[in-house]
Amino acid sequence: MHRTSAGASRSVNASTPADTRIYAVGDIHGCADLLSEIIARIDEDIRRRPIAHTVEVYLGDYIDRGPHSRTVIDLLTVRLVANHAVCLRGNHEAVMEGFLQDPAILQYWLQLGGMQTLASYGVELQDGTETASDLHRRFLEAFPRTHQLFMQCLRNQFSCGDFLFVHAGIRPDVPIEHQDPNDLIWIRDAFLDSTQDHEQFIVHGHTPAPHPDVRHNRINIDTAAWRTGTLTCIAIEGSTILFL
């Protein structure tokens, strides 16, 4: 693992299209204050270093564990509309989408930090008499239409130049166009342990690391923001990755 700090940069064997800079942000997990700081940093970097084309990519896991999931989605909805930001689906969004469809998923979601997300929408768990269906109904009533539309805009992957952005990783030896969406948002060991070169350089989150982890075939920028207070953002331009 390679320790990195703000302002540091690394070169990789991949490149963006000409005159293009990509900003990628790791797992947010309800940390709206950290996201606001990152957004301000991105805007300031663009002002300070103008370039013809910029792309913002958020790698998923916007909700759960941290206290302000609803506010995080509010902020990202604005970026999606105003900046055409790319918002990927994380496994936590997939589980919440499941609960929106099926109350039976409630206990599994709560194990992943769903209670904090429910609370951010003003849906507090009642005493033991409330059923999963009751909670499901209250959550549907509290979930704004704008957030429903945001969820419909989530993608499982995004490609730009030689870089592929996914939440968790890819299944090695499987062509990109044949990847299982579940692998893109859930995979760990088979991808993390792979030392082979993939079709593209993979930018991902999902697996918490103490510091951004740069390998020859991938970079992991999930730095467990909800636990560490560190939300990682990188700026990729040409073959250089800069840590904002």
C-alpha positions in Angstrom: 0.0 0.0 0.0 1.2 3.4 -0.9 0.6 6.3 1.5 -0.5 9.5 -0.2 -1.3 13.0 1.0 -3.1 16.0 -0.5 -1.1 17.6 -3.3 0.8 14.4 -4.0 0.6 12.9 -7.5 1.2 9.5 -9.1 1.7 8.5 -12.8 0.0 5.4 -14.1 0.0 3.5 -17.3 -3.3 4.9 -18.6 -4.5 8.3 -19.9 -7.5 10.5 -20.1 -8.7 11.9 -23.5 -7.0 15.2 -24.5 -7.9 18.3 -22.5 -9.9 16.3 -20.0 -9.7 16.1 -16.3 -11.7 13.6 -14.2 -12.5 14.2 -10.6 -13.4 10.9 -8.7 -14.7 10.8 -5.1 -14.7 7.8 -2.8 -17.3 6.4 -0.6 -19.2 9.2 1.3 -21.5 7.2 3.7 -23.6 10.1 4.9 -20.8 12.5 5.6 -22.4 15.6 4.0 -19.9 18.0 5.6 -16.9 16.2 4.0 -18.7 16.1 0.7 -19.4 19.9 0.8 -15.7 20.4 1.4 -14.7 18.2 -1.5 -17.2 19.9 -3.8 -15.7 23.3 -2.9 -12.2 21.9 -3.5 -13.2 20.6 -6.9 -14.7 24.0 -7.9 -11.6 25.8 -6.6 -9.3 23.5 -8.5 -11.2 24.1 -11.8 -11.0 27.9 -11.2 -7.3 27.7 -10.5 -6.5 25.3 -13.3 -9.0 25.8 -16.1 -9.3 23.0 -18.7 -11.6 22.4 -21.6 -13.4 19.3 -20.2 -14.1 18.2 -16.7 -15.9 15.1 -15.5 -17.1 14.4 -11.9 -17.5 10.8 -10.9 -18.9 9.7 -7.5 -18.1 6.1 -6.8 -21.2 5.1 -4.8 -22.1 4.3 -1.2 -23.5 7.7 -0.5 -25.8 6.5 2.3 -25.7 4.5 5.6 -23.4 4.7 8.6 -22.8 8.5 8.6 -25.5 10.8 9.9 -26.6 12.9 6.9 -27.4 10.5 4.0 -30.4 12.6 2.9 -28.2 15.8 2.6 -25.6 13.9 0.7 -28.2 12.9 -1.9 -29.4 16.5 -2.0 -25.9 17.7 -2.8 -25.3 15.0 -5.4 -28.6 15.7 -7.1 -27.5 19.3 -7.6 -24.1 18.2 -9.1 -25.8 15.7 -11.3 -28.1 18.3 -12.8 -25.8 21.3 -12.8 -22.5 19.6 -13.6 -23.6 16.5 -15.4 -21.8 14.5 -12.6 -21.7 10.7 -13.0 -23.0 9.0 -9.9 -22.4 5.3 -9.6 -24.4 2.7 -7.7 -22.8 1.3 -4.6 -23.9 -1.8 -2.8 -25.5 0.3 -0.1 -27.7 2.1 -2.7 -28.6 -1.3 -4.1 -29.7 -2.5 -0.7 -31.8 0.6 -0.1 -33.3 0.2 -3.6 -34.2 -3.4 -2.5 -35.9 -2.2 0.6 -37.9 0.4 -1.4 -39.2 -2.6 -3.3 -39.4 -5.2 -0.5 -39.8 -4.6 3.3 -38.4 -8.1 4.0 -34.9 -6.7 3.3 -35.1 -4.4 6.4 -33.0 -6.4 8.8 -30.2 -6.9 6.3 -30.2 -3.2 5.5 -30.1 -2.3 9.2 -27.0 -4.4 9.6 -25.3 -2.3 7.0 -26.1 1.1 8.6 -29.6 1.7 7.3 -30.9 3.0 10.6 -28.8 6.1 10.2 -30.2 6.6 6.7 -33.8 6.2 7.8 -33.2 8.7 10.6 -31.8 11.3 8.2 -35.2 11.1 6.4 -37.0 11.6 9.8 -38.0 8.0 10.0 -37.1 6.9 13.5 -37.5 3.2 14.5 -40.5 2.9 16.9 -41.0 0.3 19.6 -41.1 -3.4 18.9 -44.7 -3.2 17.7 -43.8 -1.7 14.3 -43.5 -4.1 11.4 -41.1 -3.9 8.5 -44.1 -3.0 6.3 -45.0 -0.1 8.6 -41.4 1.2 8.4 -41.4 0.7 4.6 -44.6 2.7 4.2 -43.2 5.6 6.3 -39.9 5.6 4.4 -41.7 5.7 1.0 -43.7 8.7 2.3 -40.6 10.5 3.4 -38.5 9.7 0.3 -38.6 12.7 -2.0 -39.5 12.5 -5.7 -36.2 14.2 -6.5 -34.4 11.3 -4.7 -36.3 8.7 -6.6 -35.2 10.4 -9.8 -31.6 10.5 -8.5 -31.7 6.8 -7.9 -32.9 6.2 -11.4 -29.9 8.0 -12.8 -27.3 5.8 -11.0 -24.9 3.9 -13.2 -23.0 0.6 -12.6 -19.9 1.7 -14.5 -18.4 4.7 -16.4 -15.6 4.7 -18.9 -13.4 7.6 -19.9 -10.2 7.2 -21.9 -8.2 4.3 -20.4 -10.0 4.5 -17.1 -13.0 2.5 -15.9 -14.9 3.7 -12.8 -16.9 1.2 -10.8 -17.9 0.9 -7.2 -16.3 -2.3 -6.1 -14.2 -3.7 -9.0 -14.5 -6.1 -11.9 -14.3 -9.9 -12.3 -10.8 -10.6 -13.8 -10.8 -12.4 -17.2 -14.3 -11.3 -18.0 -14.6 -8.7 -20.7 -16.0 -5.3 -19.5 -19.1 -5.6 -21.6 -19.9 -9.0 -20.0 -19.4 -8.1 -16.4 -22.1 -9.1 -13.9 -23.6 -5.9 -12.4 -23.5 -7.6 -9.0 -19.7 -8.0 -9.3 -19.3 -4.3 -10.2 -20.9 -3.3 -6.8 -20.0 -6.2 -4.5 -16.8 -7.9 -5.6 -13.8 -8.0 -3.3 -11.1 -10.6 -3.0 -11.1 -12.0 -6.6 -10.6 -8.5 -7.9 -8.4 -7.1 -5.1 -6.0 -10.0 -5.2 -5.6 -9.9 -9.0 -2.3 -8.6 -10.3 -3.1 -8.9 -14.0 -3.6 -5.9 -16.3 -7.3 -5.4 -17.1 -8.7 -3.8 -20.3 -8.6 -0.5 -18.5 -7.2 1.0 -15.3 -9.8 0.6 -12.6 -10.8 3.4 -10.2 -12.9 2.0 -7.4 -14.0 2.2 -3.7 -16.0 -0.3 -1.6 -13.1 -1.7 0.4 -11.9 0.7 3.1 -8.2 1.4 3.2 -6.2 3.7 5.5 -4.9 5.6 2.5 -5.6 5.6 -1.2 -4.2 2.4 -2.5 -2.4 2.7 -5.9 -1.5 -0.4 -7.8 -0.3 -0.9 -11.4 -3.8 -1.9 -12.5 -6.2 -0.1 -10.2 -6.6 2.6 -7.5 -8.9 2.3 -4.4 -10.0 5.6 -3.0 -12.4 4.4 -0.2 -10.8 5.8 2.9 -13.8 5.1 5.3 -14.9 8.7 5.5 -17.6 8.0 8.1 -15.0 6.5 10.5 -11.8 8.4 9.7 -13.1 11.8 8.7 -11.2 11.6 5.4 -13.0 11.6 2.1 -10.7 11.1 -0.8 -10.9 12.9 -4.1 -8.5 12.5 -7.0 -8.0 14.5 -10.2 -6.9 12.5 -13.2 -5.4 14.3 -16.1 -3.4 12.6 -18.8 -1.5 9.9 -17.0 -1.2 11.8 -13.7 -3.4 11.2 -10.6 -3.4 14.1 -8.2 -4.7 13.8 -4.7 -6.8 16.9 -3.9 
